[in-house]
Amino acid sequence: MEKLENIMSPSQRLLVSALAAAALLPVLPGRAAEKPDPKMISITLPDQINWRKSENADVATIQGDPNKAGIYIQLIKWHPGHMSRPHYHPEERYIWVISGTWWVGTGPKYDPDSTYPVPAGSLVIDHSNQIHYDGAKEGDCMLYIVGMGPSKTVPAEQK
């Protein structure tokens, strides 16, 4: 298996490192200050995230546009008992499991019983043009996804 630093560009490594460091920071108590200048720091509170809700999963694009060229960042909350069917993406996607357990399988034959559990805190790379399927089984699963658009999901199920 290739080392992460050999398959990611310097900017992708920097982004993943920053995300990992942020996850490890403790929450420090302190006095409340005034909200920072929005020209210097943008803050989006949980109740301000614009979710597109569906039966299978809720999706929030928090940076960029996956349909256009450039970096995009999405949050995806898979609902219990929902899985995607076999598919692939032409671009690599970097996925951090924020909460819950994400279940992943590979190949064109859909077999949710053979999926592998990926716990919160894990980093997953969906390599470009590789067939996979994924989702949540027992509980909600929150994912943080970073990729370079334009992004596409191409069905690839073998019946």
Rosetta blueprint (number, residue, H / E / L):
1 M L
2 E L
3 K L
4 L H
5 E H
6 N H
7 I H
8 M L
9 S L
10 P H
11 S H
12 Q H
13 R H
14 L H
15 L H
16 V H
17 S H
18 A H
19 L H
20 A H
21 A H
22 A H
23 A H
24 L H
25 L L
26 P L
27 V L
28 L L
29 P L
30 G L
31 R L
32 A L
33 A L
34 E L
35 K L
36 P L
37 D L
38 P L
39 K L
40 M L
41 I L
42 S L
43 I L
44 T L
45 L L
46 P H
47 D H
48 Q H
49 I L
50 N L
51 W L
52 R E
53 K L
54 S L
55 E L
56 N L
57 A E
58 D E
59 V E
60 A E
61 T E
62 I E
63 Q E
64 G L
65 D L
66 P L
67 N L
68 K L
69 A L
70 G E
71 I E
72 Y E
73 I E
74 Q E
75 L E
76 I E
77 K E
78 W E
79 H L
80 P L
81 G L
82 H E
83 M E
84 S L
85 R L
86 P L
87 H E
88 Y E
89 H L
90 P L
91 E L
92 E L
93 R E
94 Y E
95 I E
96 W E
97 V E
98 I E
99 S E
100 G L
101 T E
102 W E
103 W E
104 V E
105 G E
106 T E
107 G L
108 P L
109 K L
110 Y L
111 D L
112 P H
113 D H
114 S H
115 T L
116 Y E
117 P E
118 V E
119 P E
120 A L
121 G L
122 S L
123 L E
124 V E
125 I E
126 D E
127 H L
128 S L
129 N L
130 Q L
131 I L
132 H E
133 Y E
134 D E
135 G E
136 A E
137 K L
138 E L
139 G L
140 D L
141 C E
142 M E
143 L E
144 Y E
145 I E
146 V E
147 G E
148 M E
149 G E
150 P L
151 S L
152 K L
153 T L
154 V E
155 P E
156 A L
157 E L
158 Q L
159 K L
